């Protein structure tokens, strides 16, 4: 799940469309029997190859570096290219370089809401919650219609254990698109922090409004226990349309399976799932961004 409302790098980069059959997937999938110590459950653990860097990302980065070094750009162009390069750096896990570009863009254009949004996400990952809230509040002051800031500020509140504030932002985010299963999942996660029984009942009711064929509905079924981990792997392997889609889907599966285990109090299993989410290298997904914080949360619960 991508947490941004106006990311431009897909337009710059594009995606290589590769139709993959189950036969084509076999070389990148490894099944490890439950006797292995690293397995998160009694079922077989399914590992997928990490996401690959699209060669077009590398080419676009090289081109942006060339443009930015030329000294022939207007200030508006420089701001735009700095931001675009920062988004690309972020997508391949080069967070420090991305931060430098976002800060530089803000120096040139102090009202650049997309850059504030990214920096707020980084501050949340660093657990610098005061700075995260400041960044997200600035986004809303400058652009009150910026949808995804409600998700991102809600995540900052959630990881700061301010569940009341998180629920308020997640509810607002959900109301903007009640058919989005990811918004429903985060509503459940924050509600489960205070009342899992009530949260589950709400999740069941909201799930009933979704199309069964949609991938996000399948993720909710995993959380509800209607489909197991291996069954969801089979579902995730159907109708893939580009190279890294399997890694992206499994990043989400691992993360939400980890949250289920965590909510059930099985922190050892949860930690294994969060490690698997991190192993996918899908750096620009919410689930990858916060898997490390979840890992720390479960580790703290075991101490």
Backbone as a ProteinNet text record, in pm:
[ID]
protein_1_A
[PRIMARY]
XXXXXXXXXXXXXXXXXXXXXXXXXXXXXXXXXXXXXXXXXXXXXXXXXXXXXXXXXXXXXXXXXXXXXXXXXXXXXXXXXXXXXXXXXXXXXXXXXXXXXXXXXXXXXXXXXXXXXXXXXXXXXXXXXXXXXXXXXXXXXXXXXXXXXXXXXXXXXXXXXXXXXXXXXXXXXXXXXXXXXXXXXXXXXXXXXXXXXXXXXXXXXXXXXXXXXXXXXXXXXXXXXXXXXXXXXXXXXXXXXXXXXXXXXXXXXXXXXXXXXXXXXXXXXXXXXXXXXXXXXXXXXXXXXXXXXXXXXXXXXXX
[TERTIARY]
84.5	0	87.8	67.8	146.7	80.4	156.3	96.4	101.5	98.5	116.1	5.8	-37.2	-145.4	-96.1	29.6	74.5	217.7	246.7	381	396.7	501.5	519.5	613.5	685.7	787.9	732.6	610.3	562.9	548.7	516.4	505.2	642.1	742.6	878	936.4	904.4	973.5	896.4	766.4	686.5	715.3	650.5	677.2	688.7	782.4	796.3	684.4	601.4	487.5	531.5	522.4	563.5	452.6	388.4	286.9	357.1	319.1	387.7	287.3	314.1	232.1	289.1	215.8	267.1	397.4	409.7	532.9	650.1	626.9	734.4	773.9	681.8	710.8	791.5	787.4	850.7	997.3	1078.9	1219	1241.9	1145.1	1169.7	1100.9	1030.7	959.1	1027	1046.5	1110.5	1016.8	990.9	909.6	1001.4	986.4	1071	981.5	1014.1	929.9	930.1	823.8	805.1	907.1	989.1	1093.4	1202.2	1212.6	1316.6	1285.1	1387.5	1367.2	1319	1339.9	1303.4	1158.8	1083.1	948.2	850.9	762.5	671.6	551.3	521.2	403.4	425.2	323.2	332.6	313.4	263.3	250.2	385.4	389.4	509.3	522.9	644.7	669.3	705	646	666.8	751.8	866.1	955.8	956.5	960.7	970.2	1097.3	1144	1262.4	1233.2	1330	1308.9	1278.3	1210.7	1181.1	1311.2	1311.5	1427.6	1413.2	1525.3	1523	1500.7	1396.5	1367.3	1480.8	1530.7	1641.6	1603.6	1473.6	1430.4	1446.5	1438.5	1464.8	1609.2	1701.1	1842.2	1868.4	1806.6	1825.1	1767.4	1651.9	1589.2	1671.7	1726.5	1814.1	1936.3	1994.9	2111.3	2074.7	1957.9	1913.3	1886.3	1821.6	1793.7	1923.2	2019.9	2150.3	2214.2	2201.1	2257.5	2188.4	2056.5	1981.9	2017	2019.6	2043	2185.4	2278.3	2416.9	2442	2344.7	2368.6	2369.2	2296.9	2289.2	2202.6	2126.2	2044.5	1895	1861.6	1722.1	1666.2	1538.3	1469.4	1452	1417	1398.4	1284.8	1177.1	1063.9	1105	1183.6	1230.7	1324.5	1411.1	1504.5	1428	1327.1	1245.9	1179.3	1120	1050.2	1145	1262.8	1357.7	1418.8	1441.6	1490.8	1388.9	1263.5	1158.7	1149.1	1147.7	1137.4	1254	1373.5	1489.5	1477.5	1427.7	1407.4	1310.6	1202.2	1105	1169.5	1251.8	1320.1	1420.3	1496.4	1588.2	1510	1396.3	1314.2	1269.1	1232.5	1178.2	1280.6	1409.5	1513.5	1583.7	1527.1	1578.1	1689	1719.2	1825.6	1764.1	1723.8	1645.4	1723.4	1851.5	1929.4	1940.7	1967	1974.9	1839.4	1733.2	1598.4	1572	1607.7	1587.7	1661.2	1784.9	1863.8	1792.1	1738.1	1668.7	1539.3	1465.5	1340.6	1368.1	1470.9	1506.9	1551.2	1628.6	1675.6	1557.3	1462	1343.2	1263.8	1255.7	1181.3	1251.1	1382.5	1454.9	1422.6	1405.7	1374.9	1225.9	1141.5	996.4	935.5	927.5	885.5	741.8	661.2	522	499.5	602.7	595.8	542.7	413.3	348.9	397.7	425.4	469.7	599.4	689.5	815.9	792	703.3	669.7	610.1	525.9	463.1	568.1	663.2	770	852.6	889	970.7	895	763.6	684.1	688.5	685.7	696.2	831.5	938.3	1071.5	1083	1027.5	1031.3	954.5	843.3	767.9	852.5	918.9	1004.7	1118.2	1164.3	1270.2	1215.4	1082.8	1013.1	1035.9	1060.1	1067.6	927.5	836.8	694.9	657.2	720.7	691.5	717.8	830.1	864.9	773.3	731.4	638.7	505.1	451	323.4	335.4	447.3	468.2	466.3	532.8	536	397	323.7	191.2	92	101.2	13.2	40.7	167.8	202	138.1	136.9	71.8	-74.9	-144.1	-286.7	-312.5	-221.3	-236	-223.1	-130.7	-105	-204.9	-249.2	-340.4	-436	-546.4	-639.3	-699.1	-696.2	-755.1	-655.3	-537	-432.6	-470.4	-532.8	-592.2	-495.2	-382	-295.1	-224	-231.4	-170.7	-247.8	-376.7	-454.2	-408	-374	-314	-179.3	-95	41.4	46.7	-37.8	-42.8	-104.3	-203.6	-261.5	-159.4	-72.2	34.2	131	163.4	251.1	186.6	56.5	-13.8	-17.5	-41.9	-48.4	84.1	193.9	324.3	372.3	305.2	331.9	235.2	158.1	59.8	-49.8	-78.7	-191.5	-306.8	-366.8	-464.5	-590.6	-626.2	-744.6	-725.1	-606.5	-577.5	-563.5	-502.4	-487.7	-624.7	-714.5	-848.3	-922	-905.2	-971.4	-923.4	-791.2	-737.6	-772.8	-764	-796.1	-944.8	-1031.2	-1173.7	-1199.8	-1133.3	-1149.7	-1098.2	-984.5	-925.3	-1018.7	-1077.4	-1171.4	-1295.4	-1348.7	-1471.2	-1451.5	-1328.7	-1300.3	-1308.6	-1297.4	-1308.6	-1338.7	-1464.9	-1501.1	-1480.9	-1453	-1432.1	-1284.8	-1198.9	-1056.5	-1027.2	-991.7	-968.3	-851.4	-751.1	-636.5	-677.2	-766	-815.8	-892.8	-967.3	-1040.7	-944.3	-837.7	-739.8	-676	-640.3	-577.1	-677	-803.3	-906.1	-913.3	-908.6	-912.1	-789.8	-672.9	-549.1	-549.3	-590.1	-587.8	-700.1	-815.8	-925.3	-890.9	-819.3	-781.3	-684.3	-616.7	-523.2	-595.7	-726.2	-802.2	-916.5	-974.8	-1086.6	-1090.9	-1023.9	-1011.7	-1146	-1231.5	-1360.9	-1446.8	-1456	-1533.2	-1470.3	-1337.8	-1267.3	-1293.8	-1296.7	-1320.8	-1463	-1559.6	-1697.9	-1712	-1646.6	-1649.6	-1582.6	-1472.7	-1401.1	-1490	-1564.2	-1654.5	-1760.5	-1816.4	-1921.8	-1867.4	-1749.1	-1692	-1643.6	-1594.6	-1550.7	-1667.1	-1786.4	-1903.5	-1935.4	-1882.4	-1909.2	-1809.8	-1709.3	-1604.6	-1629	-1571.8	-1576.4	-1482.6	-1534.6	-1455	-1333.5	-1339.6	-1230.7	-1111.7	-1129.3	-1021.4	-916.3	-791.3	-680.4	-690.4	-731	-738.6	-845.1	-949.9	-1050.7	-991.6	-902.4	-836.7	-747.1	-682.1	-599.1	-684.1	-802	-891.8	-936.9	-962.3	-1000.1	-888	-764.4	-650.9	-656.8	-680.3	-687.5	-803.5	-915	-1033	-1023	-920	-903.3	-987.2	-1044.8	-1125.7	-1040.2	-917	-822.7	-688.5	-615.4	-487.3	-373.8	-259	-138.9	-105.8	-111.7	-76	-182	-308.6	-415.2	-400.8	-364.1	-348.1	-229	-127.5	-16	-63	-149.6	-202.1	-280.3	-362.8	-439.6	-346.1	-240.2	-147.9	-70.8	-67.1	8.8	-71.7	-197.4	-286.9	-287.3	-280.8	-295.4	-194	-69.4	35.7	67	88.6	103.7	237.9	322	453.7	550.4	678.1	783.2	779.1	758.8	771	638.1	532.9	400.7	391.7	456.8	452.4	519.8	635.1	704.7	620.1	552.8	468.1	352.4	287.8	175.2	219.4	332.3	378	428.3	478.5	514	391.2	279.1	155.1	107.6	114.2	72.5	154.5	286.7	373.6	340	321.5	297.8	167.5	58.6	-70.5	-79.1	-10	-0.8	74.4	177	250	163.6	79.6	-9.4	-110.1	-160.6	-252.9	-184.1	-62.9	11.3	38	71.6	100.2	-24.4	-137.8	-263	-299.7	-265	-292.3	-190.5	-89.2	12.4	126.7	132.6	240.2	350.6	432.7	530.5	648.3	682.5	790.5	750	628.8	580.1	564.1	515.2	499.3	633.2	736.1	868.3	919.2	893.8	936.8	866.1	738	664.3	715	743	791	929.3	1010.2	1139.7	1119.8	1022.4	992.9	943.3	861.2	814.4	932.8	1026.8	1145.9	1229.7	1228.9	1313.2	1265.6	1142.7	1090.7	1150.7	1207.6	1269.1	1169.6	1043.6	943.8	942.3	1043.4	1072.9	964.6	886.4	790.6	649.1	632.6	503.7	494.9	377	353.5	397.1	364.7	392.2	541.7	620.3	765.5	818.8	767.9	817	806.2	696.2	671.2	694.4	740.5	769.2	877.9	974.2	1082.9	1032.4	941.8	883.9	801	730.1	652.2	744	854.7	953.2	1003.4	1031.7	1077.5	967.9	844.1	731.8	717.9	725.9	714.7	835.2	953	1072.1	1060.8	1008.7	990.6	889.6	785.7	683.4	739	846.1	905.2	1006.2	1045.1	1146.8	1085.1
-119	0	123.7	210	332.8	445.6	518.8	619	759.4	781	914.6	946.8	1072.5	1111.6	1167	1205.6	1271.4	1234.8	1104.4	1060.2	1060.3	1122.8	1135.4	1031.9	959	873	761.1	707.3	606.3	661.6	791.4	850.3	864.3	890.5	902.3	766.6	670.7	543.2	440	434.9	329.8	196.5	93.3	-39.7	-135.4	-227.1	-329.4	-430.2	-445.2	-535.6	-674.2	-766.7	-904.1	-996.8	-1066.2	-1163.5	-1286.1	-1322	-1433.2	-1542.8	-1660.1	-1776.3	-1837.5	-1929.9	-1999.1	-2071.4	-2123.4	-2191.6	-2095.4	-1972.9	-1873.6	-1833.7	-1847.8	-1806.3	-1910.1	-2035.1	-2140	-2115.3	-2063	-2042.1	-1941.8	-1850.6	-1747.6	-1777.7	-1891.1	-1924.6	-2041.4	-2029	-2134.2	-2177	-2307.3	-2358.7	-2424.1	-2382.2	-2435.5	-2506.7	-2629.5	-2707.5	-2650.6	-2679.3	-2617	-2662.1	-2759.6	-2799.8	-2693.8	-2605.2	-2502.9	-2401.4	-2355.6	-2268.1	-2130.3	-2086.3	-1950.2	-1938.1	-2049.3	-2048.2	-1980.3	-1892.5	-1824.2	-1903.4	-2016.3	-2091.7	-2239	-2317.2	-2460.9	-2495.2	-2400.2	-2422.5	-2403.3	-2439.6	-2410.4	-2260.2	-2213.2	-2071.7	-2049.2	-1948.8	-1918.6	-1793.9	-1808.2	-1696	-1659.5	-1531.1	-1486.6	-1404.8	-1398.8	-1318.6	-1171.8	-1098.8	-955.9	-880	-768.5	-683.6	-637.8	-635.2	-589.1	-440.9	-372.2	-233.2	-229.2	-161.3	-146.4	-66.5	-117.5	-48.1	93.4	116.9	251.7	349	297	381.7	431.1	340.3	377.9	477.5	454.7	546.6	684.2	685.9	813.5	887.8	815.3	878.7	940.7	868.1	921.5	1049	1049.8	1165.9	1284.4	1257.4	1365.1	1422.5	1336.7	1384.8	1477.8	1439.1	1520.7	1656.7	1656.1	1782.2	1872.9	1813.7	1893.1	1948	1880.9	1927.8	2030.3	2047.3	2132.3	2281	2322.1	2463.4	2543.6	2476.9	2545.7	2537.7	2505	2487	2612.3	2635.9	2739.1	2687.7	2775.4	2731.5	2630.4	2653.6	2560.3	2422.6	2420	2293.2	2223.3	2299.2	2239.7	2176.2	2246.1	2192	2061.4	2062.7	1945.2	1827.6	1853	1744.7	1693.5	1781.5	1737.5	1644.5	1684.1	1600.3	1466.1	1470.6	1346.1	1252.7	1310.3	1226.3	1170.4	1251.3	1202.8	1086.3	1094.2	984.7	857.5	872.8	756.5	698.1	784	735.4	657.6	712.3	646.2	508.6	498.1	372.5	259.7	293.8	190.5	182.6	250	238.3	333.4	432.7	529.8	648.9	625.7	723.1	851	839.3	958.2	1051	994.5	1076.3	1139.5	1064.1	1118.1	1236	1222.7	1332.3	1458.1	1440.7	1556.2	1629.9	1554.6	1617.8	1684.7	1622.6	1683.5	1811.1	1808.9	1929.5	2041.3	2003.2	2102.2	2161.8	2077.4	2125.4	2222.9	2194.8	2283	2416.8	2416.9	2543.9	2634.6	2573.7	2650.2	2683	2594.4	2615.6	2571.4	2661.9	2625.9	2576.8	2591.3	2544.3	2414.5	2336.8	2213.6	2099.5	2073.4	1981.3	1837.3	1793.8	1655.4	1626.7	1724.3	1705.5	1697.6	1782.7	1775.1	1638.5	1586.1	1457.1	1346.3	1345.6	1245.7	1258.3	1381.2	1400.1	1356.5	1379.7	1333	1182	1112.9	966.2	923.2	988.5	953.9	980.5	1092.4	1122.7	1016.8	967.9	861.4	734.6	699.3	580.8	595.9	719	746.2	759.9	755.1	776.7	917.6	1010.6	1153.3	1209.8	1174	1197.1	1345.1	1424.6	1567.1	1631.2	1596.9	1651.9	1596	1470.1	1411.5	1485.3	1509.1	1580	1721.1	1785	1919.5	1918.7	1820.1	1810.4	1783.3	1688.9	1655	1769.4	1838.2	1953.3	2063.5	2078.6	2177.8	2142.9	2013.7	1969.9	2010.8	1986.5	2018.2	2168.8	2245.2	2390.9	2442.3	2384.4	2429.4	2371.5	2247.7	2181.4	2089.5	2144	2066.6	1944.2	1939.9	1826.7	1713.2	1721.5	1620.8	1493.7	1397	1279.7	1198.8	1163.8	1063.9	1112.7	1241.3	1290.1	1237.2	1206.9	1151	1009.3	932.6	801.7	817.5	903.4	913.9	974.2	1074.4	1129.2	1027.1	951.6	846.3	739.8	706.7	609.6	663.8	792.1	853	845.1	872.1	862.7	718.6	624.4	483.7	436.4	467.9	421.4	502.1	613.3	690	651.8	544.3	492.4	592.6	683.9	775.7	721.1	614.6	541.6	622.6	712.9	796.8	889.6	951.5	1040.1	961.2	844.1	760	720.2	680.6	638.6	753.8	873.3	990.2	1012.1	1007.1	1026.5	909.4	786.7	670.6	670.6	712.1	720.5	821.8	936.9	1038.6	985.5	920.3	863.4	757.9	674.2	571	633	736.1	799.2	859.7	893.9	949	843.2	714.6	604.9	474.4	450.7	332.3	199.9	203.4	79.7	38.3	109.6	79.5	-12.4	-137.1	-234.5	-202	-130.3	-94.4	4.1	93.7	188.8	114	11.4	-71.1	-147.8	-200.6	-275.6	-189.4	-64.8	20.3	65.4	81.3	108.2	-7.9	-129.2	-247.4	-252.4	-228.5	-239.8	-144.1	-19.1	76.8	45.9	1.5	-31.7	-153.6	-250.1	-371.8	-343.5	-229.9	-194.5	-167.9	-137.9	-110.1	-209.1	-263.8	-357.8	-447.5	-562.6	-649.2	-707.7	-739.2	-799.8	-702.7	-579.4	-477.4	-446.8	-441.4	-412.8	-521	-645.3	-756.8	-751.3	-718.7	-709.7	-599.5	-486.8	-377.8	-419.6	-495	-541.5	-634.1	-722.7	-814.2	-735.2	-634.7	-554.1	-476.4	-419.8	-341	-430.4	-548.3	-642.7	-681.3	-688.6	-729.7	-631.5	-510.4	-408	-412.9	-500.5	-503.4	-611.8	-592	-689.8	-805.9	-927.6	-1045.7	-1063.2	-1012	-1033	-941	-838.5	-741.6	-796.7	-765.5	-813.5	-767.5	-643.1	-594.4	-669.3	-716	-796.6	-930.5	-986.4	-1111.6	-1093.2	-977.9	-949.6	-942.9	-883	-877.9	-1018.6	-1103.2	-1241.6	-1315.1	-1283.9	-1341	-1298.9	-1171.8	-1120	-1183.9	-1206.3	-1265.4	-1417.1	-1478.4	-1622.5	-1700	-1630.7	-1699	-1767.2	-1725.2	-1782.4	-1792	-1900.1	-1912.7	-1859.4	-1859.4	-1800.8	-1861.2	-1994	-2061.5	-2041.9	-2041.3	-2015.5	-1875.4	-1781.1	-1644.4	-1634	-1716	-1717.5	-1757.7	-1858.7	-1901.7	-1788.1	-1719.4	-1605.8	-1496.3	-1472	-1362.9	-1391.2	-1517.4	-1556.1	-1545.6	-1507.6	-1504.4	-1366.7	-1365.9	-1245.2	-1136.8	-1175.9	-1077.7	-1008.6	-878	-800.5	-729.5	-729.4	-668.3	-739.8	-715.5	-798.8	-810.6	-701.4	-703.3	-720.5	-748.7	-753	-863.3	-975.6	-1084.3	-1042	-978.6	-932.2	-828.6	-741.1	-639.5	-704	-800.3	-866.2	-943.2	-1011.5	-1089.2	-998.9	-882.4	-785.8	-753.9	-733.8	-704.8	-826.9	-944.7	-1066.6	-1086.6	-1077.2	-1095.5	-994.8	-869.4	-765.1	-790.4	-813	-828.4	-961.5	-1064.8	-1189.7	-1164.8	-1080.3	-1042.7	-967	-876.7	-801.8	-895.6	-994.7	-1091.3	-1166.4	-1215.2	-1287.9	-1198.2	-1073.2	-977.8	-954.5	-933.1	-909.9	-1031.5	-1151.6	-1275.7	-1302.1	-1216.4	-1230.7	-1322.7	-1368.5	-1457.4	-1372.1	-1312.8	-1214.4	-1278.2	-1401.2	-1469.1	-1488.6	-1537.3	-1557.7	-1423.5	-1324.2	-1191.1	-1136.8	-1153.4	-1102.9	-1170.5	-1300.4	-1370.3	-1315.6	-1287.8	-1231.7	-1091.8	-1009.2	-874.4	-878.2	-974.1	-990.8	-1029.5	-1114.8	-1153.5	-1033.4	-949.2	-828.3	-740.4	-724.2	-643.9	-706.1	-837.8	-907.4	-887.2	-837.1	-819.7	-698.5	-605.6	-484.2	-395.6	-400.7	-311.9	-183.7	-103	6.4	112.4	131.5	241.2	198.1	78.2	34.6	64.5	104.2	128.8	8.5	-110	-231.4	-253.9	-220.7	-232.9	-121.7	-0.9	113.9	90.1	26.9	16.6	-122.9	-216.5	-350.7	-348.2	-257.2	-250.9	-201	-102.3	-55.2	-165.8	-242.3	-354.4	-460.8	-483.4	-578.4	-535	-406.4	-353.1	-364.7	-341.9	-348.9	-490.8	-591.2	-729.5	-770.1	-722.5	-752.1	-692.9	-570.9	-507.1	-583.3	-638.3	-712.2	-841	-894	-1019	-997.1	-873.9	-846	-835.8
0	0	0	-97	-107.1	-30.8	52.4	137.8	83.2	-45.4	-98.7	-197.7	-198.3	-287.3	-419	-426.8	-551	-585.7	-579.9	-616.2	-767.6	-818	-961.4	-1019.3	-934.5	-993.7	-1080.7	-1055.5	-1150.4	-1292	-1306.5	-1439.2	-1503.7	-1419	-1470.8	-1505.7	-1420.9	-1429	-1510.3	-1486.6	-1549	-1482.9	-1529.4	-1478.5	-1594.7	-1583.3	-1687	-1668.4	-1769.1	-1759.5	-1801.5	-1707.1	-1734.6	-1687.1	-1779	-1740.6	-1685.2	-1560.8	-1495.9	-1464.4	-1508.6	-1473	-1346.4	-1289.2	-1171.2	-1203	-1324.7	-1363.4	-1359.7	-1405.8	-1406.4	-1267.1	-1170.9	-1034	-956.8	-998.9	-920.3	-887.5	-980	-945.7	-834.6	-809.6	-708.4	-576.1	-569.4	-447.4	-377.8	-250.3	-173.5	-62.1	-51.9	57.6	160	284.9	392.2	492.4	526.3	615.3	756.5	828.7	958.8	1061.7	1032.2	1126.1	1139.1	1042.5	1047.1	1155.8	1225.6	1341.3	1304	1178	1140.4	1094.4	1100.2	1047.8	1143.1	1091.3	1178.9	1225.8	1168.5	1210.4	1182	1217.2	1193.1	1046.6	967.8	825.6	758.3	630.1	553.9	536.8	543	520.6	374.8	317	175.7	164.9	101.1	80.4	-66.4	-93.9	-232.7	-249.5	-371.5	-398.9	-369.6	-316.7	-290.6	-418.5	-403.7	-519.6	-584.6	-717	-792.5	-825	-834.8	-877.7	-1028.6	-1070.1	-1212.1	-1276.9	-1388.2	-1452.8	-1492.9	-1513.5	-1550	-1433.6	-1311.4	-1195.2	-1199	-1226.7	-1232.7	-1345.2	-1460.3	-1572.5	-1541.1	-1475.7	-1441.9	-1337.8	-1241	-1142.1	-1210	-1302.5	-1373.9	-1449.6	-1511.1	-1587.2	-1494.7	-1381.8	-1285.7	-1228.6	-1200.6	-1153.4	-1256.1	-1382.5	-1490.2	-1497	-1490.6	-1496.2	-1378.1	-1257.2	-1137	-1130.6	-1196.3	-1197.7	-1307.7	-1397.5	-1514.9	-1482.7	-1376.6	-1343.8	-1438.5	-1524.8	-1624.7	-1593.1	-1470.5	-1433.2	-1368.1	-1388.3	-1311.6	-1168.9	-1076.6	-938.2	-928.5	-1001.9	-998.9	-1051.5	-1157.5	-1212.3	-1113.6	-1050.3	-954.2	-837.9	-788.7	-679.5	-723	-842	-891.3	-908.3	-965.2	-989.1	-858.6	-763	-632.2	-566.3	-572.5	-513.9	-585.8	-719.4	-796	-766.2	-755.9	-723.8	-582.3	-489.7	-353.4	-347.1	-425.4	-429.1	-483.1	-585.8	-641.3	-542.3	-474.8	-371.5	-265.8	-225.1	-123.5	-170.7	-296.7	-349.2	-351	-348.8	-348.3	-212.2	-112.2	24	62.2	-21.9	8.3	81.7	206.8	281.3	312.2	344	377.6	257.5	141.7	20.6	-10.6	13.2	-9.2	83.9	209.5	306.1	262.9	218.6	175.6	63.8	-33	-145	-99.4	-9.5	37.2	116.6	200.6	276.1	180.8	80.8	-16.5	-92.5	-131.3	-201.4	-114.7	14.5	104.7	125.2	121.5	131.4	13.1	-102.7	-223.4	-233.3	-179.1	-184.5	-51.2	45.1	181.5	194.7	92.5	100.3	22	2.4	-77.6	10.4	-0.2	93.5	78	-43.2	-62.9	12	13.8	85.2	236.2	289	431.9	466	377	402.1	413.6	321.8	326.6	454.9	488.5	608.7	733.8	736.5	850	863.4	749.8	751.3	808.2	764.7	815.1	964.8	1010.6	1154.3	1232.8	1177	1243.5	1253.9	1145.2	1147.5	1248.7	1268.5	1366.6	1508.6	1522.4	1648.4	1703.4	1612.8	1648.6	1626.8	1716.4	1691	1691.6	1776	1777.2	1642.1	1582.7	1451.4	1343.2	1358.8	1261.9	1263.2	1383.4	1393	1336.1	1361.9	1308.8	1155.9	1096.6	950.4	893.4	953.9	902.3	923.1	1036.6	1059.7	958	920.6	817.9	685.5	652.5	528.7	528.2	639.2	645.6	644.4	704	699.5	556.5	482.5	346	246.1	272.4	177.8	254.6	303.8	388	319	186.6	113.5	88.6	145	123.4	201.1	132.4	197.6	281.3	221.6	283.1	408.1	435	558.4	679.3	660.7	771.8	804	701.7	726.9	796.2	741.9	793.1	933.3	960	1096	1191.5	1141.2	1224	1260.3	1167.1	1195.1	1299	1289.3	1390.6	1528.2	1535.5	1664.1	1713.9	1622.4	1660.7	1719.4	1653.2	1702.2	1822.3	1850.5	1972.7	2084.5	2060.5	2156.7	2189.8	2097.2	2111.8	2026.9	2076.9	1997.3	1969.9	2061.8	2041	1921.6	1913.9	1801.5	1671.6	1679.6	1560.6	1506.5	1596.2	1554.1	1485.9	1537.1	1476	1333.2	1312.1	1176.9	1084.5	1135	1052.6	1013.8	1105.5	1073.5	962.9	972.7	868.6	734.7	737.4	615.9	556.1	640.6	595.3	531.1	591.9	541.2	402.5	368.5	236.2	126.7	165.7	68.7	143.4	177.5	257.4	185.6	56.4	-19.5	-24.6	44.5	46.4	164.7	134.2	239.9	330.2	278.9	361.7	470.8	439.1	539.4	648.2	606.2	701.5	792.1	733.6	813.1	921.6	887.2	987.7	1093.5	1055.8	1156.8	1256	1203.3	1290.5	1380.9	1324.5	1402.3	1520.8	1496.3	1607.7	1707.1	1657.6	1748.5	1833.3	1773.3	1845.9	1959.5	1953.6	2060.7	2192.4	2184	2306.4	2329.1	2220.6	2235.1	2110.9	2118.4	2000.5	1958.7	2055.3	2023.3	1942.6	1989.6	1918.7	1783.3	1780	1655.2	1551.8	1595.5	1503.5	1446.6	1531.9	1485.2	1379.9	1404	1306.7	1176.8	1187.5	1068.6	985	1050.3	980.1	903.4	967.9	904.7	785.4	800.4	691.6	577.3	611.3	507.4	416.3	470.3	392.8	280.2	288.3	187.2	70.8	79.8	-21.9	-126.4	-242.2	-350.5	-317.5	-318.2	-282.6	-371.8	-494.3	-589.9	-566.1	-485.7	-465	-368.7	-395.7	-314.6	-169.5	-146.4	-8.9	71.2	4	72.5	116.6	36.1	72.9	194.9	203.7	321.1	448.1	436.9	552.6	590.5	490.3	519.7	593	561.2	634.9	781.8	805.8	943	1018.9	948.6	1012.7	1027.5	966.7	974.6	875.9	776.9	676.1	570.1	558.8	462.5	533.2	508.5	578.3	491.2	551.5	492.3	355.7	347.8	222.5	114.9	155.4	58.5	-1.3	82.9	33.9	-60.6	-39.4	-133.4	-272.8	-279.1	-408.4	-474.1	-393.6	-445.5	-494.7	-418.8	-453.2	-581.6	-623.1	-741.9	-871	-858.7	-974.4	-1040	-1172	-1253.2	-1215.9	-1200	-1177.9	-1310.2	-1304.8	-1428.2	-1440.8	-1334.9	-1346.6	-1252.4	-1272.6	-1216	-1063.6	-992.9	-846.5	-774.3	-847	-783.8	-678.2	-701.9	-604.3	-473.7	-484.8	-364.9	-290.2	-364.7	-301.5	-225.7	-290.1	-224.3	-100.4	-110.4	4.6	117.6	83.6	187.4	272	205.8	277.8	356.2	294.4	363.9	491.2	479.6	595.8	706	666.2	767.1	842.3	769.8	837.9	910.8	861.6	937.9	1067.8	1061.3	1182.1	1280.7	1230.1	1319.5	1386.5	1311	1370.1	1483.8	1457.4	1560.9	1681.2	1655.3	1763.4	1849.1	1784.9	1857.5	1941.4	1890.2	1964.1	2074.3	2083.8	2187.9	2152.1	2026.7	1982.5	1918.9	2002.8	1954.8	1882.4	1916.9	1843.7	1697	1676.2	1540.8	1468.5	1540.8	1480.5	1432.3	1512.8	1474.6	1348.3	1335.8	1215.2	1091.5	1104.2	990.8	954.6	1054.3	1024.6	959.4	999.3	932.2	785.2	760.6	622.6	541.6	602.3	533.2	494.2	585	556	445.5	437.8	338.8	195.7	177	41.5	-29.7	45.8	-12	-86.2	-45.6	-106.8	-23	-40.8	51.5	59.7	-46.8	-47.2	-8.4	45.2	96.6	246.3	289.4	431.6	515.2	466.3	543.4	561.5	463.3	477.7	565.9	549.1	626.5	776.4	817.6	961.5	1018.1	936.1	986.6	1093.4	1076.9	1175.4	1310.7	1309.4	1436	1500.6	1419.1	1472.4	1531.3	1465.6	1516.3	1653.7	1667	1795.2	1902	1859.8	1953.4	2010.5	1924.1	1971.2	2055.4	2016.5	2095.7	2235.4	2245	2376.2	2460.4	2396.9	2469.5	2529	2471.6	2519.4	2632.2	2652.3	2754.9	2892.8
[MASK]
+++++++++++++++++++++++++++++++++++++++++++++++++++++++++++++++++++++++++++++++++++++++++++++++++++++++++++++++++++++++++++++++++++++++++++++++++++++++++++++++++++++++++++++++++++++++++++++++++++++++++++++++++++++++++++++++++++++++++++++++++++++++++++++++++++++++++++++++++++++++++++++++++++++++++++++++

